[in-house]
Amino acid sequence: MAAKKKTDLKDIAGSAEFNVPPHDIEAERAVLGALLMDKDIIHTVSAVIGFKGDVFYDDRHRIIYESLIELL
């Protein structure tokens, strides 16, 4: 009978799979889509997430959001 390898939590936490921050690409797309459809909600959205796009995981979304902020 082969001995089971003991899994060390440090090994799991150090793997690339577990170093990705929580994110939801579809939610990011929904926010950007709503902003493109209704410019008046930019004040509501910016009050919640701020004026910097650093809350977006996808760099493309970050650039789009910051560009929209600059335009308005």
Residue pairs with C-beta under 8 A, 6 or more apart in sequence:
12 18
21 57
23 57
23 58
24 57
25 57
25 58
25 61
28 56
28 57
28 58
28 61
29 61
31 45
31 49
31 65
32 61
32 64
32 65
32 68
34 41
34 45
35 41
35 42
35 45
35 65
35 68
36 68
39 72
42 68
42 69
42 72
46 69
49 55
51 69
52 66
53 61
53 62
53 63
53 64
53 65
53 66
53 69
54 62
56 62
56 65
